[in-house]
């Protein structure tokens, strides 16, 4: 694989100043051009020599910097040195951290000579910080699903993580276990505490906590894609189909959620035997039923009218028959 820089005009998309590969090592020159990636395969000749044959040649422009500030929320496996030390500019990372992670305060002073110190005194681990009574809890309200909950949190920062964060200033947030009941009047149960780090020590606790809670929608998406859409269950054998079929299903699912977010949709009428009130947020099952209703309702009500007949007055009344629309569109949402 060969990366090359080809001279080009400034008005061509993807053109910019790049390092000239022909410049001497003691003086780096820049040239306006495009960046390409070439893939070649080795072909053996009859005389024993080999020849590299280009088989792919793609333009590889540098990605544009984001126009707005990005806030990226990840789980624990992505909160590592590889990502923390190479975080793009204008980007804030929020991720889970181990309960026994080692943190240090910023150094209070620097020596006049020698290498600059990155770490100061040792800070408590997230688990010890949660159990330390000298740090009081703060009450923060955040949206959790369709309701607002009050969380007890503790924050500490700016800190630096040993080896993982390097010179990156971090903010540590610990969330006390949240109580819940399986049913009304049952025993109060508690979830596990959560330990978070944020690369922006000045970010407010409410914004940090709310961003982390919104990430749970990703897990809901995975569940709906697997259980409702049957993602990965298509019986395809072609390699291209194996890659494109799940992507097409997720794209259709994304369009459905985007339409629900931008339109003021109302769910179908719920049966009277369901005592729960109407949901404030439509689930994926409710959106699918609503989509079926919009696609099939006209055909059901208008396309089958010629099969109906009006019985005379001398006939006995017919027994109550289930409605076809109810049989198609009634599903637990």
N, C-alpha and C positions, 0 to 999 in steps of 0.2 A: 504494500500500500504506500503510495507516494503522495505527498502533499505538495502542491505547487502554487505559485503566485504568478498570474498572467497579467500583463499590463492591459489596462482597459480604460475607457472614457469614464468620466465621473458621473454622467447621466445614466449609465447602465445600472440596474438594480443589483445590489450586492457588492458594488465597487467601493473601496476605501483604501486608506493607507495601511500597508502591510510591510513587514520586514522583508527586505530584499535578500533572497537566499544566496545571491552572488556577492554580497558585500563582505569585506574582509572581517575576520573575527575581532580585530582590534578597533573597528569602527563600524557600527551598525548603521546601515542606510535604510531608508523607507522609500517605497515605490507605491504609486497608486495602481491597484489591480484587483483581480478577483482571486478567490481561494477555491481550489478544487481538491478532490480526493480521488485518486486513481487506484484501481485494483487490477493487478495483473496476475496471470497464471503462467507457470513454467511449462514449456513444451520442448521435449527432447528431440533433437534433430538426428538424422541418420549418421552424420559425421561425428556424433558424440557430444557436440556442443548443445547448449540450451539457449532458448530464446524466450524472453518474457513477452507475452501477448496481452495487451490491455483488454479486459473483459467488462470493465465498468468505469465510468467517469462521471462523477457527480459534483455539482457546485456545493461548496461548504462555506457559506458566508457566516460571519460571526453573528450570534444572536443579538438582537436589539435589546438594549437596556430597558427594563420596565419603566413605563411613564409614571406609574404610581407606586406607592409603597406597598410591598407585599408582606403579608403575614402568613407564614407557613407553619402549620400544626402537624406534628408527626408523632408516631409512637416511639417506644423505647429503643427499638433496634436502629433507628435513624439518628438518635442523639449520640453521635460518636465523633471522634476527632476528624474523620474524613470530611464530614459535613460542616462541623463547627469551624474548622480552620480555613475552609474554602467557601464560606458563605458569601454570596454575591452582595454587592452594595445595594442599599435601599431595600433590604430584606430583613425581616425579624423572624427568628425561629423560636417556636414554642414546642417543647417535647417532654416526654416523661423521662425520669431519671431513676436510677437504682436507689433504694433506700439507704444503702451503705456507701454511696458515692462520696469521694473526698473532695472537699472544697477548702479554699484559702481566701482570706481577706486580701485586699490590695496592699502592697508594701507601703509602710508609712514614710520611709526614707530610702534614698539610693546612695550607694557608695560613690565617691568622687572618681574612682578609677575602676576599671574592670567591666564586666558584663552587667547589664541592667537586670535587676531582680524582677521576676514575674509574680512571685507569691510572697505573701506576708505570713501572718500567724494563721494557724489552722483554724478553720471554722467547723462548727458541729455538722455531723452528717444529717441528711434529711430526716432519718428516723429519730435521732437524738434531738434535733430541733423541734420536732413535733411533740415530743414528750417533755421538753424543757419548760417548767412552769414559770421561769423568769420572762419568757416571751408570751405576751397575751394574744389571744385570738381576736381577729377582726371579723365582723359580720358583713358579708357581701352578698347582695342579691343578684341573681342571674336567671336567665330563661332556660328551663330544662324541659324540653318537649313543649307541651301546651300549657305549662304552669310555671310560675316564678317561685323559686326556692331560695332559702337563706342558707348560706354556707359559712362555716367557720374556717378561716384561713389564717396562715402566718406567712410573712414575707421577710426575706433577708437578702441584702445586696448593697453594693455590687460585690460579687464574688468571682473567683476564677477556679475552674475545675482543673485538677491535677492531670496533666498530659492531654486530656481530651479537648479542653477548651483553649489551651495555650494562653495568649494574651487577650482573649475574648472576655469582656465583662458580662457577667451573668446575674440574673435575679432568680432566687430560689423561692418557690411558692409551694407550701404544703397545705393540703386540704384534709380537714378532719373527716372521719367516716360520717356518711349521711344516713340517718335513720329512715326506715320505711316499714310498712306493714303489708303483708300478703293480702289481707282482707280487713274489713272494718272490725275493730275490737280485738284483733289478733295481737300476738306478741311483737314488740318493737324489735326489729332486726337492724343490723348495721352493715354497710358495705366496707370495703377495704379503703384505707387512706390513699391519696394520690400525691405524688411528688413530681413537680414540674420545674423546668428551668426555662428562662427566657433570655434571649440575647439583647434585649432592650431593658436596662435597669430602670428606666424612667417610665415604662408603660404602666398604666394604672392597673390596680388589682382587678377591677371589674372587667376591663377590656381583656386582660390576660385570661381570667377565668371563663368569660363568655366565649372567647375564641376556642378554648379547649373543649367546652361543652358542645359547641356547634360541630366539632369534628365527629361526634358520635353518629351523625347522619351518614358518614361514609360506611360504617358498619351496617346501618339499616339498608343502604343501597346494595351492599353485597348480599344481604339476606334476601331482599326482594328479587335481585337478579337471579339468584340460584333457585329459590323456591317458587316464585311466580312466573318468571320468564324462562326457567329451565336452561340457564346459561351453562354451556359446556355439555349439554345432553344431546345435541344434534348428532345424528349418525352420519358424519361426513368422513371421507377418507383422503380426499385431495389435500395436499399440504397448504395450498392457498385457501381452501375452504376452512380448514382448521383455524387459520389465523383471522380470516375475514368474517366468518359467521358470528363469533362472539362479539367482535367489534361492531358489527351491524346491529346486533340485539341491544348492546349497551347504548348505541347512538339513538335508536328508537326510544329506549327508556329515558334517555336524557331529554329528548324532545318532548316526551309526555310530561316530565317534571317541569320543564321550562314553560310549557303552555299552562300548567296549573299555577305556576308562580306568577305569571303575567296576566292571567284572566281571573275574573271573579266567578269561580265555579261553585256550584252547590251540589251536594251529593243527592242521589236518588232518595225518595221517601223511604224511611226505615219502617219495618213492620211494627205493629203496635205491641207485639209481645216482647220487644226489646226495650227495657226500661231506661237504658242509658241515654243521655241526651245526645243531640247531634254533635259530631266531632267538629272542633274548630279548624282542624287541619285534615284534609282528605288524605287517606292512606293510598298506597299504590293500588291495592285491590279495589278501592272505591273509584279511583281514576280509570282503571281498566273497565269497570262496569259502566261508568259514565261514557267512555269512548264507545263501547259496544252499543249502548243505548242510542247514541247519536248516529252510528253507522247503520243500525238495523231497524230502528224504530219506524222509519218511513216505509220500508219494505214490508214490515209486519202489519202495519195499520192500513196501508193502501194497496199492497200487492196481493192480498188474499181475500179481498172483499167479494170476488165473484164466487167464492165457495160457500158463502153464507146464504141461508134461505130463511124466510119469515114464515114460521108455522102459523097455521090458521087458528081461529078461535076454538074450533072443535077438538083440537089436540091437547093432550095433557101437558103441563109445563115440564120443560126439560130439567134434569138435575143440574145443580151448579157445577160447572166445569172450571178447572183452574185456568187462569189467564196465561196466555203464552208469553207475554212480556214479563210477567212475574217469574215464570219458570226460568227465563233467560237471564234476567238482570238482578234477581234477588240473591245476593251473596253477602256473607259477613265481611264488612269492610274494616 
